[in-house]
Amino acid sequence: MTVVAEGEAKAATEPGPAPLIEARRLTRVLPGTVPVTLVRDIDLSIQAGEFVAITGPSGSGKSSLLYLLGLLDLPTSGEVLIEGEPTHLLSERRRAAIRLSTLGFVFQFHFLLPEFTITDNVMIPMRKLGRLPARQMRERARGLLADLGLGDHLEKRPDQLSGGQRQRVAVARALANEPPAILADEPTGSLDSRSSEQVFEILRALVDDHRKTVIAVTHDLDMAARMDRRLHLVDGMLADP
Amino acid sequence: MPLILSIALTHVRGRLRQSIVSVLGVMLGVGFSIAMAALMQGSQEDFIATLVDAMPHVEVSDEVRDPAPPPAARFYGAVNVIGARPDDDTRGLRNPARLRAMLDSWLPGRMTMTLAGQAVLRYGGRDVAVSLTGVDPASYLRVSTIGDDMRSGSFMELAANLNGIVVGDGVAEKLGARLGDTISASTSSGGVRRLKIVGLYHTGITQADDATAYAMLKTAQVLFARPDVVNRISVKLDDINAARSVAARIERMTGYRATSWQEANESLMEVLVVRNVIMYTVVGAILLVAGFGIFTIVSTIVHEKARDIAILKSLGFGQGDIRRIFLIEGLVIGAAGSVLGSVLGYLITLGLGAVTFEVRTNVEMTSLPLTYSPLHYLIASGFALLSAGIAGYMPARRAAKLNPVEIVRGAS
């Protein structure tokens, strides 16, 4: 059993009465002289183990919706529930704690800390959570990186890796604390087709083999078509694809 | 190493050159503050040692602080008394033997009784006005440092020679007299006496060296025509800081005015306070400038690391964590500057201590008076850390409030 698979059996047997992530009448308006509505009246529910694509034209509010679902941004109205828990009234600290333990982010650009080795980068969420002893954290980080084909680069810094490799490090980091959900914002947007395919396969495997929930914003309609479900946004509202 | 500290140190290392400049700024601030404090306190203590230790810690004079009202006012409640002619009061401390017994029982120190007055010394046609003090040499030496200041002869010679006089070397120079010469002393009471110079002293205080002289108490009483009278009790205390309370107690007991050295030098004390205020203002200004350096470097790091802040927040770092990272960066620079500054301050102080020169002013100096005190290092380092903390906190607070979504969007 790989490191990624730890806890898989447990997750598989857990009943899931509440959706993992749920949005109720979610609206986000950017204040200003001319207020801009990013997303409007979004109702959705995502179950554990789903692979969901968020698509739509540029400026349709895909990333904004992802940041709201990932508690990085606060809605103007409506609410997001994580594992059935309403989050709109939670403190900033509590929302950060949920991000740390329940959500993993992968962005279009890898966003690794350039001064740290990739192993240290993967260890950062674990060190923050502090659930494991230092030695186990390092072993787990190395295991995750090895699972993603980076076993030969453990002590390298991000600038010594290719774009695709960095993105895989970002995926490993997102998985560090075994979150049930991975939120990816254009994870293949800056990669060539081969690396894009590699990253997609990794995400696919997370869903199929490890019952993770993956929500990915993408422009790539072919890729979206290969996911389980597609949420299509037009002008900040859900629409038929 | 804690995660937040390791991230902070990584940031500081990432801007090594600017961080070093900031550390140097704090180091110079702390170093010069310590050296300046050592110099200021050293000169202050030297002042006190020279001017205050050379004088009595408490001096009881034949005056009263609040003159008593006329008897008519006291007994008949008169509002104004006209034409009353007070008795000619003979100045001096009444019943010195009783006073001595009264004080001896509790006084935490030594005391001596003297009679001081103005006299004119004459030698070879030259006149010099001096303050002549009649003393009991043995007890006077216990309250005065004059014994250490003797250049020739001996203060105790006075005890052996009733017609002896000890004068400052400035007085002797003005008179053109030397040790062993006999000079004439006269007072306004008409007393004239020929006295032999049995000792010359040099205190370094111009006023003392050029215008004071000592004779036996009995000789002075004859010269001033005041037999068995003393007009001053000089007290040397074991603890100079007790002077105020001892003076107040003596005053309550005897009714005579007792002046502590602090009261006698009140204006000097005020000058020292002002000097300290100026010093700490300058030191504060230096460290404030160093604080600006820290503010700049931490602000630059916050600006540069905006993307890292966003990613850390997405990973689950709260505002408090982000604030701590950048606050620690400021404090790390402040702490490094404080440590190096303390070493620099010590070296500067050592260097200043090695400088020698000769100045003849009111108080002589041949080298800079310096005080080595751990308190100077603590104050300078503490202030530097405070300054660094404030300088780091402001950009840290800004960093904590950065919206990760805006940064991620900007990067995309």
HADDOCK unambig.tbl for C-alpha pairs under 7 A between the chains (distance, minus, plus):
assign (segid A and resid 72 and name CA) (segid B and resid 314 and name CA) 6.53 0.50 0.50
assign (segid A and resid 72 and name CA) (segid B and resid 405 and name CA) 6.67 0.50 0.50
assign (segid A and resid 73 and name CA) (segid B and resid 405 and name CA) 6.72 0.50 0.50
assign (segid A and resid 92 and name CA) (segid B and resid 318 and name CA) 6.78 0.50 0.50
assign (segid A and resid 93 and name CA) (segid B and resid 318 and name CA) 5.39 0.50 0.50
assign (segid A and resid 96 and name CA) (segid B and resid 316 and name CA) 4.40 0.50 0.50
assign (segid A and resid 96 and name CA) (segid B and resid 317 and name CA) 5.92 0.50 0.50
assign (segid A and resid 96 and name CA) (segid B and resid 318 and name CA) 5.42 0.50 0.50
assign (segid A and resid 97 and name CA) (segid B and resid 316 and name CA) 5.72 0.50 0.50
assign (segid A and resid 99 and name CA) (segid B and resid 314 and name CA) 6.80 0.50 0.50
assign (segid A and resid 99 and name CA) (segid B and resid 315 and name CA) 6.33 0.50 0.50
assign (segid A and resid 99 and name CA) (segid B and resid 316 and name CA) 4.91 0.50 0.50
assign (segid A and resid 100 and name CA) (segid B and resid 315 and name CA) 5.53 0.50 0.50
assign (segid A and resid 100 and name CA) (segid B and resid 316 and name CA) 4.08 0.50 0.50
assign (segid A and resid 105 and name CA) (segid B and resid 314 and name CA) 6.76 0.50 0.50
assign (segid A and resid 111 and name CA) (segid B and resid 311 and name CA) 6.37 0.50 0.50
assign (segid A and resid 113 and name CA) (segid B and resid 308 and name CA) 6.40 0.50 0.50
assign (segid A and resid 115 and name CA) (segid B and resid 10 and name CA) 6.76 0.50 0.50
assign (segid A and resid 125 and name CA) (segid B and resid 315 and name CA) 6.19 0.50 0.50
assign (segid A and resid 127 and name CA) (segid B and resid 3 and name CA) 6.55 0.50 0.50
